[in-house]
Amino acid sequence: MASRLGQNDSQPGALLYLGDGHALQGDGELNGNALETSMSVDFTVDVIPDKRISGPRIETADAVISMGLMGSLDVRCSAWLLSTGFPK
C-alpha cells in the first residue's frame, strides 16, 4: 500500500518521528482506547520548499484524507476545502 503524507514544517532543524502504530482504535485517539502494535515501514522524505498546506493530510491512490484536531469535522473540512481553492 503506497500513501503520501503531507505535513507543514516551518521549524529549522525539525525532526521526524514515526511510531504509535494502532492495530485497532475506537473513536479516535482522544478517548484513549487503542491496541498498540509494532510497525515495519519503508519511507522516503522529500522537502518541498515554499509549499504550504492547511494541515496534515494523507493521499492514497483513490482518496485524500485530512487529519488534525479542530473544533469539529465541519470546521476541519471547511479549512481543507479553502486551502485547495475550492470552490473556484
Backbone as XML, in Angstrom:
<?xml version="1.0"?>
<chain id="A" units="angstrom">
  <residue number="1" name="MET">
    <atom name="N" x="0.847" y="-1.161" z="0.000"/>
    <atom name="CA" x="0.000" y="0.000" z="0.000"/>
    <atom name="C" x="0.901" y="1.235" z="0.000"/>
  </residue>
  <residue number="2" name="ALA">
    <atom name="N" x="0.735" y="2.103" z="-0.962"/>
    <atom name="CA" x="1.530" y="3.328" z="-1.033"/>
    <atom name="C" x="0.657" y="4.522" z="-0.689"/>
  </residue>
  <residue number="3" name="SER">
    <atom name="N" x="1.154" y="5.366" z="0.169"/>
    <atom name="CA" x="0.463" y="6.590" z="0.555"/>
    <atom name="C" x="1.477" y="7.713" z="0.606"/>
  </residue>
  <residue number="4" name="ARG">
    <atom name="N" x="0.974" y="8.935" z="0.509"/>
    <atom name="CA" x="1.831" y="10.109" z="0.623"/>
    <atom name="C" x="1.290" y="10.968" z="1.765"/>
  </residue>
  <residue number="5" name="LEU">
    <atom name="N" x="2.168" y="11.320" z="2.692"/>
    <atom name="CA" x="1.791" y="12.162" z="3.824"/>
    <atom name="C" x="2.297" y="13.570" z="3.578"/>
  </residue>
  <residue number="6" name="GLY">
    <atom name="N" x="1.422" y="14.536" z="3.666"/>
    <atom name="CA" x="1.805" y="15.943" z="3.553"/>
    <atom name="C" x="1.749" y="16.595" z="4.921"/>
  </residue>
  <residue number="7" name="GLN">
    <atom name="N" x="2.817" y="17.304" z="5.283"/>
    <atom name="CA" x="2.897" y="17.927" z="6.610"/>
    <atom name="C" x="3.703" y="19.206" z="6.495"/>
  </residue>
  <residue number="8" name="ASN">
    <atom name="N" x="3.151" y="20.331" z="6.973"/>
    <atom name="CA" x="3.911" y="21.580" z="7.009"/>
    <atom name="C" x="4.993" y="21.496" z="8.074"/>
  </residue>
  <residue number="9" name="ASP">
    <atom name="N" x="6.106" y="22.133" z="7.799"/>
    <atom name="CA" x="7.172" y="22.232" z="8.792"/>
    <atom name="C" x="7.899" y="23.546" z="8.578"/>
  </residue>
  <residue number="10" name="SER">
    <atom name="N" x="7.769" y="24.447" z="9.517"/>
    <atom name="CA" x="8.428" y="25.744" z="9.392"/>
    <atom name="C" x="9.496" y="25.928" z="10.460"/>
  </residue>
  <residue number="11" name="GLN">
    <atom name="N" x="9.884" y="24.846" z="11.106"/>
    <atom name="CA" x="10.877" y="24.911" z="12.189"/>
    <atom name="C" x="12.233" y="24.414" z="11.687"/>
  </residue>
  <residue number="12" name="PRO">
    <atom name="N" x="13.225" y="25.301" z="11.591"/>
    <atom name="CA" x="14.550" y="24.842" z="11.170"/>
    <atom name="C" x="15.074" y="23.742" z="12.104"/>
  </residue>
  <residue number="13" name="GLY">
    <atom name="N" x="15.636" y="22.693" z="11.509"/>
    <atom name="CA" x="16.192" y="21.605" z="12.307"/>
    <atom name="C" x="15.158" y="20.652" z="12.867"/>
  </residue>
  <residue number="14" name="ALA">
    <atom name="N" x="13.920" y="20.725" z="12.403"/>
    <atom name="CA" x="12.863" y="19.841" z="12.912"/>
    <atom name="C" x="13.207" y="18.382" z="12.626"/>
  </residue>
  <residue number="15" name="LEU">
    <atom name="N" x="12.716" y="17.488" z="13.477"/>
    <atom name="CA" x="12.945" y="16.058" z="13.320"/>
    <atom name="C" x="11.650" y="15.363" z="12.928"/>
  </residue>
  <residue number="16" name="LEU">
    <atom name="N" x="11.760" y="14.165" z="12.409"/>
    <atom name="CA" x="10.604" y="13.360" z="12.018"/>
    <atom name="C" x="10.524" y="12.143" z="12.920"/>
  </residue>
  <residue number="17" name="TYR">
    <atom name="N" x="9.338" y="11.850" z="13.438"/>
    <atom name="CA" x="9.120" y="10.703" z="14.312"/>
    <atom name="C" x="8.044" y="9.817" z="13.709"/>
  </residue>
  <residue number="18" name="LEU">
    <atom name="N" x="8.293" y="8.531" z="13.608"/>
    <atom name="CA" x="7.297" y="7.549" z="13.179"/>
    <atom name="C" x="7.057" y="6.606" z="14.335"/>
  </residue>
  <residue number="19" name="GLY">
    <atom name="N" x="5.812" y="6.374" z="14.660"/>
    <atom name="CA" x="5.529" y="5.450" z="15.743"/>
    <atom name="C" x="4.061" y="5.434" z="16.113"/>
  </residue>
  <residue number="20" name="ASP">
    <atom name="N" x="3.764" y="4.786" z="17.211"/>
    <atom name="CA" x="2.403" y="4.720" z="17.723"/>
    <atom name="C" x="1.463" y="4.029" z="16.740"/>
  </residue>
  <residue number="21" name="GLY">
    <atom name="N" x="1.881" y="2.856" z="16.243"/>
    <atom name="CA" x="1.029" y="2.098" z="15.335"/>
    <atom name="C" x="-0.171" y="1.507" z="16.059"/>
  </residue>
  <residue number="22" name="HIS">
    <atom name="N" x="-1.325" y="1.549" z="15.425"/>
    <atom name="CA" x="-2.556" y="1.018" z="16.021"/>
    <atom name="C" x="-3.092" y="-0.136" z="15.187"/>
  </residue>
  <residue number="23" name="ALA">
    <atom name="N" x="-3.327" y="-1.288" z="15.810"/>
    <atom name="CA" x="-3.985" y="-2.406" z="15.156"/>
    <atom name="C" x="-5.495" y="-2.188" z="15.152"/>
  </residue>
  <residue number="24" name="LEU">
    <atom name="N" x="-6.006" y="-1.592" z="16.217"/>
    <atom name="CA" x="-7.425" y="-1.240" z="16.368"/>
    <atom name="C" x="-7.512" y="0.078" z="17.116"/>
  </residue>
  <residue number="25" name="GLN">
    <atom name="N" x="-8.575" y="0.815" z="16.861"/>
    <atom name="CA" x="-8.759" y="2.083" z="17.577"/>
    <atom name="C" x="-10.238" y="2.382" z="17.675"/>
  </residue>
  <residue number="26" name="GLY">
    <atom name="N" x="-10.642" y="2.977" z="18.789"/>
    <atom name="CA" x="-12.037" y="3.361" z="18.990"/>
    <atom name="C" x="-12.361" y="4.655" z="18.266"/>
  </residue>
  <residue number="27" name="ASP">
    <atom name="N" x="-13.059" y="5.569" z="18.924"/>
    <atom name="CA" x="-13.480" y="6.836" z="18.330"/>
    <atom name="C" x="-12.346" y="7.854" z="18.368"/>
  </residue>
  <residue number="28" name="GLY">
    <atom name="N" x="-11.270" y="7.556" z="17.683"/>
    <atom name="CA" x="-10.146" y="8.476" z="17.631"/>
    <atom name="C" x="-9.240" y="8.339" z="18.839"/>
  </residue>
  <residue number="29" name="GLU">
    <atom name="N" x="-8.128" y="9.012" z="18.760"/>
    <atom name="CA" x="-7.115" y="8.954" z="19.816"/>
    <atom name="C" x="-7.608" y="9.616" z="21.100"/>
  </residue>
  <residue number="30" name="LEU">
    <atom name="N" x="-8.567" y="10.510" z="21.003"/>
    <atom name="CA" x="-8.988" y="11.306" z="22.163"/>
    <atom name="C" x="-9.548" y="10.480" z="23.310"/>
  </residue>
  <residue number="31" name="ASN">
    <atom name="N" x="-10.192" y="9.351" z="23.007"/>
    <atom name="CA" x="-10.776" y="8.576" z="24.101"/>
    <atom name="C" x="-9.778" y="7.623" z="24.746"/>
  </residue>
  <residue number="32" name="GLY">
    <atom name="N" x="-8.564" y="7.535" z="24.180"/>
    <atom name="CA" x="-7.508" y="6.747" z="24.806"/>
    <atom name="C" x="-7.566" y="5.256" z="24.569"/>
  </residue>
  <residue number="33" name="ASN">
    <atom name="N" x="-8.516" y="4.771" z="23.766"/>
    <atom name="CA" x="-8.635" y="3.336" z="23.526"/>
    <atom name="C" x="-8.016" y="2.955" z="22.196"/>
  </residue>
  <residue number="34" name="ALA">
    <atom name="N" x="-6.928" y="2.208" z="22.245"/>
    <atom name="CA" x="-6.308" y="1.714" z="21.018"/>
    <atom name="C" x="-5.458" y="0.495" z="21.354"/>
  </residue>
  <residue number="35" name="LEU">
    <atom name="N" x="-5.337" y="-0.394" z="20.407"/>
    <atom name="CA" x="-4.475" y="-1.568" z="20.549"/>
    <atom name="C" x="-3.172" y="-1.257" z="19.823"/>
  </residue>
  <residue number="36" name="GLU">
    <atom name="N" x="-2.119" y="-0.955" z="20.594"/>
    <atom name="CA" x="-0.826" y="-0.589" z="20.014"/>
    <atom name="C" x="-0.173" y="-1.804" z="19.365"/>
  </residue>
  <residue number="37" name="THR">
    <atom name="N" x="0.619" y="-1.560" z="18.319"/>
    <atom name="CA" x="1.317" y="-2.642" z="17.629"/>
    <atom name="C" x="2.636" y="-2.114" z="17.067"/>
  </residue>
  <residue number="38" name="SER">
    <atom name="N" x="3.513" y="-3.031" z="16.702"/>
    <atom name="CA" x="4.772" y="-2.631" z="16.069"/>
    <atom name="C" x="4.507" y="-2.318" z="14.595"/>
  </residue>
  <residue number="39" name="MET">
    <atom name="N" x="5.466" y="-1.638" z="13.972"/>
    <atom name="CA" x="5.339" y="-1.292" z="12.560"/>
    <atom name="C" x="6.646" y="-1.617" z="11.844"/>
  </residue>
  <residue number="40" name="SER">
    <atom name="N" x="6.537" y="-1.982" z="10.591"/>
    <atom name="CA" x="7.695" y="-2.127" z="9.721"/>
    <atom name="C" x="7.379" y="-1.323" z="8.466"/>
  </residue>
  <residue number="41" name="VAL">
    <atom name="N" x="8.095" y="-0.223" z="8.248"/>
    <atom name="CA" x="7.778" y="0.674" z="7.136"/>
    <atom name="C" x="9.037" y="1.021" z="6.354"/>
  </residue>
  <residue number="42" name="ASP">
    <atom name="N" x="8.854" y="1.288" z="5.090"/>
    <atom name="CA" x="9.883" y="1.868" z="4.227"/>
    <atom name="C" x="9.358" y="3.229" z="3.823"/>
  </residue>
  <residue number="43" name="PHE">
    <atom name="N" x="10.211" y="4.254" z="3.920"/>
    <atom name="CA" x="9.742" y="5.579" z="3.548"/>
    <atom name="C" x="10.879" y="6.438" z="3.041"/>
  </residue>
  <residue number="44" name="THR">
    <atom name="N" x="10.498" y="7.453" z="2.307"/>
    <atom name="CA" x="11.440" y="8.482" z="1.874"/>
    <atom name="C" x="10.865" y="9.826" z="2.292"/>
  </residue>
  <residue number="45" name="VAL">
    <atom name="N" x="11.727" y="10.799" z="2.432"/>
    <atom name="CA" x="11.303" y="12.148" z="2.807"/>
    <atom name="C" x="11.748" y="13.103" z="1.704"/>
  </residue>
  <residue number="46" name="ASP">
    <atom name="N" x="10.811" y="13.864" z="1.184"/>
    <atom name="CA" x="11.100" y="14.915" z="0.214"/>
    <atom name="C" x="10.720" y="16.244" z="0.842"/>
  </residue>
  <residue number="47" name="VAL">
    <atom name="N" x="11.635" y="17.184" z="0.853"/>
    <atom name="CA" x="11.349" y="18.527" z="1.333"/>
    <atom name="C" x="11.018" y="19.378" z="0.117"/>
  </residue>
  <residue number="48" name="ILE">
    <atom name="N" x="9.832" y="19.978" z="0.133"/>
    <atom name="CA" x="9.382" y="20.812" z="-0.975"/>
    <atom name="C" x="9.330" y="22.254" z="-0.475"/>
  </residue>
  <residue number="49" name="PRO">
    <atom name="N" x="10.356" y="23.045" z="-0.757"/>
    <atom name="CA" x="10.398" y="24.425" z="-0.259"/>
    <atom name="C" x="9.214" y="25.240" z="-0.789"/>
  </residue>
  <residue number="50" name="ASP">
    <atom name="N" x="8.728" y="26.136" z="0.056"/>
    <atom name="CA" x="7.682" y="27.097" z="-0.311"/>
    <atom name="C" x="6.329" y="26.471" z="-0.638"/>
  </residue>
  <residue number="51" name="LYS">
    <atom name="N" x="6.097" y="25.220" z="-0.299"/>
    <atom name="CA" x="4.772" y="24.626" z="-0.474"/>
    <atom name="C" x="4.101" y="24.579" z="0.890"/>
  </residue>
  <residue number="52" name="ARG">
    <atom name="N" x="2.903" y="25.105" z="0.998"/>
    <atom name="CA" x="2.166" y="25.140" z="2.256"/>
    <atom name="C" x="0.804" y="24.480" z="2.071"/>
  </residue>
  <residue number="53" name="ILE">
    <atom name="N" x="0.404" y="23.691" z="3.051"/>
    <atom name="CA" x="-0.939" y="23.116" z="3.085"/>
    <atom name="C" x="-1.553" y="23.497" z="4.423"/>
  </residue>
  <residue number="54" name="SER">
    <atom name="N" x="-2.875" y="23.419" z="4.522"/>
    <atom name="CA" x="-3.565" y="23.899" z="5.730"/>
    <atom name="C" x="-3.366" y="22.995" z="6.937"/>
  </residue>
  <residue number="55" name="GLY">
    <atom name="N" x="-2.998" y="21.756" z="6.718"/>
    <atom name="CA" x="-2.805" y="20.826" z="7.831"/>
    <atom name="C" x="-2.350" y="19.488" z="7.289"/>
  </residue>
  <residue number="56" name="PRO">
    <atom name="N" x="-2.026" y="18.560" z="8.166"/>
    <atom name="CA" x="-1.551" y="17.256" z="7.694"/>
    <atom name="C" x="-2.621" y="16.518" z="6.904"/>
  </residue>
  <residue number="57" name="ARG">
    <atom name="N" x="-2.184" y="15.814" z="5.872"/>
    <atom name="CA" x="-3.123" y="15.010" z="5.088"/>
    <atom name="C" x="-2.401" y="13.836" z="4.471"/>
  </residue>
  <residue number="58" name="ILE">
    <atom name="N" x="-3.164" y="12.797" z="4.179"/>
    <atom name="CA" x="-2.642" y="11.601" z="3.524"/>
    <atom name="C" x="-3.303" y="11.496" z="2.161"/>
  </residue>
  <residue number="59" name="GLU">
    <atom name="N" x="-2.511" y="11.206" z="1.135"/>
    <atom name="CA" x="-3.036" y="10.984" z="-0.204"/>
    <atom name="C" x="-2.773" y="9.541" z="-0.588"/>
  </residue>
  <residue number="60" name="THR">
    <atom name="N" x="-3.822" y="8.840" z="-0.982"/>
    <atom name="CA" x="-3.703" y="7.472" z="-1.487"/>
    <atom name="C" x="-4.105" y="7.488" z="-2.956"/>
  </residue>
  <residue number="61" name="ALA">
    <atom name="N" x="-4.130" y="6.323" z="-3.584"/>
    <atom name="CA" x="-4.494" y="6.249" z="-4.998"/>
    <atom name="C" x="-5.921" y="6.743" z="-5.251"/>
  </residue>
  <residue number="62" name="ASP">
    <atom name="N" x="-6.804" y="6.584" z="-4.280"/>
    <atom name="CA" x="-8.199" y="6.952" z="-4.512"/>
    <atom name="C" x="-8.820" y="7.825" z="-3.431"/>
  </residue>
  <residue number="63" name="ALA">
    <atom name="N" x="-8.011" y="8.451" z="-2.565"/>
    <atom name="CA" x="-8.594" y="9.286" z="-1.519"/>
    <atom name="C" x="-7.585" y="10.325" z="-1.027"/>
  </residue>
  <residue number="64" name="VAL">
    <atom name="N" x="-8.113" y="11.435" z="-0.536"/>
    <atom name="CA" x="-7.330" y="12.416" z="0.204"/>
    <atom name="C" x="-7.922" y="12.452" z="1.598"/>
  </residue>
  <residue number="65" name="ILE">
    <atom name="N" x="-7.097" y="12.172" z="2.621"/>
    <atom name="CA" x="-7.571" y="12.043" z="3.997"/>
    <atom name="C" x="-7.004" y="13.198" z="4.799"/>
  </residue>
  <residue number="66" name="SER">
    <atom name="N" x="-7.890" y="14.025" z="5.336"/>
    <atom name="CA" x="-7.471" y="15.159" z="6.144"/>
    <atom name="C" x="-7.349" y="14.725" z="7.595"/>
  </residue>
  <residue number="67" name="MET">
    <atom name="N" x="-6.319" y="15.225" z="8.284"/>
    <atom name="CA" x="-6.104" y="14.866" z="9.681"/>
    <atom name="C" x="-5.911" y="16.135" z="10.492"/>
  </residue>
  <residue number="68" name="GLY">
    <atom name="N" x="-6.072" y="16.026" z="11.781"/>
    <atom name="CA" x="-5.788" y="17.143" z="12.665"/>
    <atom name="C" x="-6.896" y="17.341" z="13.679"/>
  </residue>
  <residue number="69" name="LEU">
    <atom name="N" x="-6.586" y="18.137" z="14.673"/>
    <atom name="CA" x="-7.558" y="18.435" z="15.721"/>
    <atom name="C" x="-8.126" y="19.830" z="15.508"/>
  </residue>
  <residue number="70" name="MET">
    <atom name="N" x="-9.420" y="19.916" z="15.475"/>
    <atom name="CA" x="-10.124" y="21.199" z="15.401"/>
    <atom name="C" x="-11.431" y="21.019" z="16.153"/>
  </residue>
  <residue number="71" name="GLY">
    <atom name="N" x="-12.194" y="22.072" z="16.213"/>
    <atom name="CA" x="-13.439" y="22.037" z="16.968"/>
    <atom name="C" x="-14.432" y="21.000" z="16.485"/>
  </residue>
  <residue number="72" name="SER">
    <atom name="N" x="-14.466" y="20.763" z="15.183"/>
    <atom name="CA" x="-15.392" y="19.778" z="14.641"/>
    <atom name="C" x="-14.914" y="19.339" z="13.266"/>
  </residue>
  <residue number="73" name="LEU">
    <atom name="N" x="-15.484" y="18.261" z="12.774"/>
    <atom name="CA" x="-15.149" y="17.782" z="11.441"/>
    <atom name="C" x="-15.555" y="18.814" z="10.396"/>
  </residue>
  <residue number="74" name="ASP">
    <atom name="N" x="-16.691" y="19.505" z="10.624"/>
    <atom name="CA" x="-17.135" y="20.541" z="9.685"/>
    <atom name="C" x="-16.104" y="21.649" z="9.559"/>
  </residue>
  <residue number="75" name="VAL">
    <atom name="N" x="-15.546" y="22.101" z="10.688"/>
    <atom name="CA" x="-14.538" y="23.160" z="10.673"/>
    <atom name="C" x="-13.290" y="22.681" z="9.948"/>
  </residue>
  <residue number="76" name="ARG">
    <atom name="N" x="-12.842" y="21.448" z="10.226"/>
    <atom name="CA" x="-11.639" y="20.911" z="9.590"/>
    <atom name="C" x="-11.836" y="20.768" z="8.091"/>
  </residue>
  <residue number="77" name="CYS">
    <atom name="N" x="-12.973" y="20.240" z="7.672"/>
    <atom name="CA" x="-13.239" y="20.068" z="6.241"/>
    <atom name="C" x="-13.316" y="21.417" z="5.533"/>
  </residue>
  <residue number="78" name="SER">
    <atom name="N" x="-13.937" y="22.399" z="6.167"/>
    <atom name="CA" x="-14.010" y="23.738" z="5.586"/>
    <atom name="C" x="-12.618" y="24.326" z="5.412"/>
  </residue>
  <residue number="79" name="ALA">
    <atom name="N" x="-11.754" y="24.173" z="6.420"/>
    <atom name="CA" x="-10.380" y="24.675" z="6.329"/>
    <atom name="C" x="-9.640" y="23.996" z="5.191"/>
  </residue>
  <residue number="80" name="TRP">
    <atom name="N" x="-9.832" y="22.682" z="5.040"/>
    <atom name="CA" x="-9.158" y="21.974" z="3.959"/>
    <atom name="C" x="-9.675" y="22.434" z="2.602"/>
  </residue>
  <residue number="81" name="LEU">
    <atom name="N" x="-10.985" y="22.551" z="2.455"/>
    <atom name="CA" x="-11.537" y="22.985" z="1.164"/>
    <atom name="C" x="-11.015" y="24.378" z="0.796"/>
  </residue>
  <residue number="82" name="LEU">
    <atom name="N" x="-10.965" y="25.269" z="1.750"/>
    <atom name="CA" x="-10.442" y="26.611" z="1.481"/>
    <atom name="C" x="-8.976" y="26.563" z="1.059"/>
  </residue>
  <residue number="83" name="SER">
    <atom name="N" x="-8.211" y="25.647" z="1.653"/>
    <atom name="CA" x="-6.789" y="25.541" z="1.298"/>
    <atom name="C" x="-6.580" y="25.035" z="-0.116"/>
  </residue>
  <residue number="84" name="THR">
    <atom name="N" x="-7.557" y="24.324" z="-0.668"/>
    <atom name="CA" x="-7.436" y="23.795" z="-2.025"/>
    <atom name="C" x="-7.904" y="24.790" z="-3.067"/>
  </residue>
  <residue number="85" name="GLY">
    <atom name="N" x="-8.500" y="25.906" z="-2.625"/>
    <atom name="CA" x="-9.044" y="26.875" z="-3.564"/>
    <atom name="C" x="-10.459" y="26.550" z="-3.997"/>
  </residue>
  <residue number="86" name="PHE">
    <atom name="N" x="-11.071" y="25.546" z="-3.369"/>
    <atom name="CA" x="-12.443" y="25.164" z="-3.702"/>
    <atom name="C" x="-13.411" y="26.041" z="-2.935"/>
  </residue>
  <residue number="87" name="PRO">
    <atom name="N" x="-14.510" y="26.500" z="-3.454"/>
    <atom name="CA" x="-14.905" y="26.414" z="-4.870"/>
    <atom name="C" x="-14.195" y="27.480" z="-5.693"/>
  </residue>
  <residue number="88" name="LYS">
    <atom name="N" x="-14.072" y="27.216" z="-6.977"/>
    <atom name="CA" x="-13.431" y="28.177" z="-7.878"/>
    <atom name="C" x="-14.458" y="28.937" z="-8.667"/>
  </residue>
</chain>
